Amino acid sequence: AVHYFVSEVMPHIRGYLPGVKFHIVGSKPPQSVLDLTCEDIVVEGFIEELNPFLDTMRLAVAPLRYGAGVKGKVGTALAAGLPVVASPIAAEGMVPTLESFLHSKTSLMVVPANGAKFILVFI
């Protein structure tokens, strides 16, 4: 997922938001992920106290490409008050339909663009 995001999404972001940084968080990143480190890609590795770190971020990204059920990464980011850009797989089980959102008081909404591979989750 990280490789896909860095190769397919990050180049577009660089054009719109020069200077933005993508922080990769997770225990024991493989060498292929460590090799992605550059000026705007920071491999953090394991972070003992995640909430103080998340407090310094403006957005979370969950480009998961497989998995099932509610994803902890998305829940953790939402609980920290971060908007999340997620693949449809990452948002499985977490987001209502637009119709149910309009008729409820939920704080989660998905706004898919035509043919988009990622969706925005707002809190």
CYANA upper distance limits for C-alpha pairs under 8 A (distance plus 0.5 A):
  1 ALA  CA      5 PHE  CA      6.68
  1 ALA  CA     63 PRO  CA      5.94
  1 ALA  CA     64 LEU  CA      5.80
  1 ALA  CA     65 ARG  CA      6.45
  2 VAL  CA      6 VAL  CA      6.58
  2 VAL  CA     24 ILE  CA      8.36
  2 VAL  CA     33 VAL  CA      8.02
  2 VAL  CA     63 PRO  CA      7.52
  3 HIS  CA      7 SER  CA      6.52
  3 HIS  CA     33 VAL  CA      7.87
  4 TYR  CA      8 GLU  CA      6.10
  4 TYR  CA      9 VAL  CA      7.85
  4 TYR  CA     63 PRO  CA      8.45
  5 PHE  CA      9 VAL  CA      5.43
  5 PHE  CA     10 MET  CA      6.58
  5 PHE  CA     63 PRO  CA      7.08
  6 VAL  CA     10 MET  CA      5.42
  6 VAL  CA     11 PRO  CA      7.82
  7 SER  CA     11 PRO  CA      7.37
  8 GLU  CA     12 HIS  CA      8.25
  9 VAL  CA     13 ILE  CA      7.06
 10 MET  CA     14 ARG  CA      6.60
 11 PRO  CA     15 GLY  CA      7.18
 12 HIS  CA     16 TYR  CA      7.24
 13 ILE  CA     17 LEU  CA      6.21
 13 ILE  CA     18 PRO  CA      8.17
 13 ILE  CA     20 VAL  CA      8.47
 14 ARG  CA     18 PRO  CA      5.55
 14 ARG  CA     19 GLY  CA      7.78
 14 ARG  CA     20 VAL  CA      7.55
 19 GLY  CA     40 ASP  CA      7.30
 20 VAL  CA     40 ASP  CA      6.97
 21 LYS  CA     39 GLU  CA      8.34
 21 LYS  CA     40 ASP  CA      4.92
 21 LYS  CA     41 ILE  CA      6.21
 21 LYS  CA     42 VAL  CA      7.62
 22 PHE  CA     40 ASP  CA      6.63
 22 PHE  CA     41 ILE  CA      5.35
 22 PHE  CA     42 VAL  CA      6.65
 23 HIS  CA     41 ILE  CA      6.48
 23 HIS  CA     42 VAL  CA      5.22
 23 HIS  CA     43 VAL  CA      6.35
 23 HIS  CA     44 GLU  CA      6.96
 24 ILE  CA     41 ILE  CA      8.01
 24 ILE  CA     42 VAL  CA      6.63
 24 ILE  CA     43 VAL  CA      5.22
 24 ILE  CA     44 GLU  CA      6.14
 24 ILE  CA     45 GLY  CA      7.33
 25 VAL  CA     43 VAL  CA      7.03
 25 VAL  CA     44 GLU  CA      5.66
 25 VAL  CA     45 GLY  CA      5.45
 25 VAL  CA     46 PHE  CA      6.64
 25 VAL  CA     47 ILE  CA      7.61
 26 GLY  CA     44 GLU  CA      7.82
 26 GLY  CA     45 GLY  CA      5.29
 26 GLY  CA     46 PHE  CA      5.38
 26 GLY  CA     47 ILE  CA      7.88
 27 SER  CA     45 GLY  CA      5.80
 27 SER  CA     46 PHE  CA      4.77
 27 SER  CA     47 ILE  CA      8.30
 28 LYS  CA     45 GLY  CA      6.72
 28 LYS  CA     46 PHE  CA      7.35
 29 PRO  CA     33 VAL  CA      6.48
 29 PRO  CA     34 LEU  CA      7.05
 29 PRO  CA     45 GLY  CA      6.62
 30 PRO  CA     34 LEU  CA      6.91
 31 GLN  CA     35 ASP  CA      6.49
 32 SER  CA     36 LEU  CA      7.41
 33 VAL  CA     37 THR  CA      8.10
 33 VAL  CA     43 VAL  CA      8.01
 34 LEU  CA     43 VAL  CA      6.77
 36 LEU  CA     41 ILE  CA      7.25
 36 LEU  CA     43 VAL  CA      8.28
 37 THR  CA     41 ILE  CA      5.66
 37 THR  CA     42 VAL  CA      6.01
 37 THR  CA     43 VAL  CA      6.61
 38 CYS  CA     42 VAL  CA      7.27
 49 GLU  CA     53 PHE  CA      7.67
 50 LEU  CA     54 LEU  CA      6.64
 51 ASN  CA     55 ASP  CA      6.61
 51 ASN  CA     80 ALA  CA      7.17
 52 PRO  CA     56 THR  CA      7.48
 53 PHE  CA     57 MET  CA      7.58
 54 LEU  CA     77 ALA  CA      7.86
 54 LEU  CA     80 ALA  CA      7.15
 54 LEU  CA     82 LEU  CA      8.33
 55 ASP  CA     80 ALA  CA      7.58
 57 MET  CA     82 LEU  CA      8.14
 58 ARG  CA     82 LEU  CA      6.93
 58 ARG  CA     83 PRO  CA      8.08
 59 LEU  CA     82 LEU  CA      5.97
 59 LEU  CA     83 PRO  CA      5.85
 59 LEU  CA     84 VAL  CA      6.45
 59 LEU  CA     85 VAL  CA      7.98
 60 ALA  CA     74 VAL  CA      8.49
 60 ALA  CA     77 ALA  CA      6.83
 60 ALA  CA     82 LEU  CA      6.77
 60 ALA  CA     83 PRO  CA      6.78
 60 ALA  CA     84 VAL  CA      5.22
 60 ALA  CA     85 VAL  CA      6.74
 61 VAL  CA     84 VAL  CA      6.14
 61 VAL  CA     85 VAL  CA      5.30
 61 VAL  CA     86 ALA  CA      6.33
 62 ALA  CA     73 LYS  CA      7.51
 62 ALA  CA     74 VAL  CA      7.19
 62 ALA  CA     84 VAL  CA      7.60
 62 ALA  CA     85 VAL  CA      6.68
 62 ALA  CA     86 ALA  CA      5.05
 62 ALA  CA     87 SER  CA      6.88
 62 ALA  CA     90 ALA  CA      6.60
 63 PRO  CA     85 VAL  CA      8.17
 63 PRO  CA     86 ALA  CA      5.95
 63 PRO  CA     87 SER  CA      5.46
 63 PRO  CA     90 ALA  CA      7.27
 63 PRO  CA    118 PHE  CA      8.02
 64 LEU  CA     86 ALA  CA      7.91
 64 LEU  CA     87 SER  CA      6.44
 64 LEU  CA     89 ILE  CA      6.61
 64 LEU  CA     90 ALA  CA      5.81
 65 ARG  CA     87 SER  CA      7.60
 65 ARG  CA     89 ILE  CA      6.62
 65 ARG  CA     90 ALA  CA      8.01
 66 TYR  CA     89 ILE  CA      6.62
 66 TYR  CA     90 ALA  CA      8.38
 67 GLY  CA     89 ILE  CA      7.20
 67 GLY  CA     90 ALA  CA      8.11
 68 ALA  CA     89 ILE  CA      7.87
 68 ALA  CA     92 GLU  CA      7.59
 69 GLY  CA     92 GLU  CA      6.59
 69 GLY  CA     93 GLY  CA      6.15
 70 VAL  CA     75 GLY  CA      8.28
 70 VAL  CA     90 ALA  CA      8.23
 70 VAL  CA     91 ALA  CA      7.90
 70 VAL  CA     92 GLU  CA      6.75
 70 VAL  CA     93 GLY  CA      5.73
 70 VAL  CA     94 MET  CA      6.66
 71 LYS  CA     75 GLY  CA      6.97
 71 LYS  CA     90 ALA  CA      6.67
 71 LYS  CA     91 ALA  CA      7.88
 71 LYS  CA     92 GLU  CA      8.27
 72 GLY  CA     76 THR  CA      6.38
 73 LYS  CA     77 ALA  CA      6.77
 74 VAL  CA     78 LEU  CA      6.62
 74 VAL  CA     84 VAL  CA      7.44
 74 VAL  CA     86 ALA  CA      8.39
 74 VAL  CA     90 ALA  CA      7.58
 74 VAL  CA     91 ALA  CA      7.86
 75 GLY  CA     79 ALA  CA      6.49
 76 THR  CA     80 ALA  CA      6.79
 77 ALA  CA     81 GLY  CA      7.02
 77 ALA  CA     82 LEU  CA      5.89
 77 ALA  CA     83 PRO  CA      7.91
 77 ALA  CA     84 VAL  CA      7.49
 78 LEU  CA     82 LEU  CA      5.77
 78 LEU  CA     83 PRO  CA      7.03
 78 LEU  CA     84 VAL  CA      7.58
 78 LEU  CA    123 ILE  CA      7.41
 81 GLY  CA    123 ILE  CA      7.53
 82 LEU  CA    123 ILE  CA      7.92
 83 PRO  CA    120 LEU  CA      8.07
 83 PRO  CA    121 VAL  CA      6.57
 83 PRO  CA    122 PHE  CA      5.73
 83 PRO  CA    123 ILE  CA      6.57
 84 VAL  CA    120 LEU  CA      6.54
 84 VAL  CA    121 VAL  CA      5.67
 84 VAL  CA    122 PHE  CA      7.28
 85 VAL  CA    118 PHE  CA      7.12
 85 VAL  CA    119 ILE  CA      6.37
 85 VAL  CA    120 LEU  CA      5.15
 85 VAL  CA    121 VAL  CA      6.68
 86 ALA  CA     90 ALA  CA      6.14
 86 ALA  CA     91 ALA  CA      6.66
 86 ALA  CA    118 PHE  CA      5.92
 86 ALA  CA    119 ILE  CA      5.89
 86 ALA  CA    120 LEU  CA      6.72
 86 ALA  CA    121 VAL  CA      7.64
 87 SER  CA     91 ALA  CA      6.99
 87 SER  CA    117 LYS  CA      6.61
 87 SER  CA    118 PHE  CA      4.83
 87 SER  CA    119 ILE  CA      6.49
 88 PRO  CA     92 GLU  CA      6.81
 88 PRO  CA    117 LYS  CA      7.62
 88 PRO  CA    118 PHE  CA      6.77
 88 PRO  CA    119 ILE  CA      7.06
 91 ALA  CA     95 VAL  CA      6.79
 94 MET  CA    108 LEU  CA      8.47
 95 VAL  CA    108 LEU  CA      6.53
 95 VAL  CA    109 MET  CA      6.63
 95 VAL  CA    110 VAL  CA      6.93
 95 VAL  CA    121 VAL  CA      8.24
 96 PRO  CA    100 SER  CA      6.56
 96 PRO  CA    101 PHE  CA      6.63
 96 PRO  CA    108 LEU  CA      7.66
 96 PRO  CA    109 MET  CA      7.04
 96 PRO  CA    110 VAL  CA      7.87
 97 THR  CA    101 PHE  CA      6.67
 97 THR  CA    109 MET  CA      8.02
 97 THR  CA    110 VAL  CA      7.78
 98 LEU  CA    102 LEU  CA      6.72
 98 LEU  CA    109 MET  CA      7.36
 98 LEU  CA    110 VAL  CA      7.50
 99 GLU  CA    103 HIS  CA      7.09
100 SER  CA    104 SER  CA      6.65
101 PHE  CA    105 LYS  CA      7.59
101 PHE  CA    106 THR  CA      6.80
101 PHE  CA    108 LEU  CA      8.04
101 PHE  CA    109 MET  CA      7.00
107 SER  CA    122 PHE  CA      7.69
107 SER  CA    123 ILE  CA      5.55
108 LEU  CA    121 VAL  CA      6.74
108 LEU  CA    122 PHE  CA      6.10
108 LEU  CA    123 ILE  CA      5.86
109 MET  CA    120 LEU  CA      8.30
109 MET  CA    121 VAL  CA      6.05
109 MET  CA    122 PHE  CA      6.19
109 MET  CA    123 ILE  CA      8.00
110 VAL  CA    119 ILE  CA      6.76
110 VAL  CA    120 LEU  CA      6.25
110 VAL  CA    121 VAL  CA      5.72
110 VAL  CA    122 PHE  CA      7.73
111 VAL  CA    119 ILE  CA      6.51
111 VAL  CA    120 LEU  CA      6.28
111 VAL  CA    121 VAL  CA      7.73
112 PRO  CA    116 ALA  CA      6.87
112 PRO  CA    118 PHE  CA      7.75
112 PRO  CA    119 ILE  CA      5.55
112 PRO  CA    120 LEU  CA      7.55
113 ALA  CA    119 ILE  CA      7.85
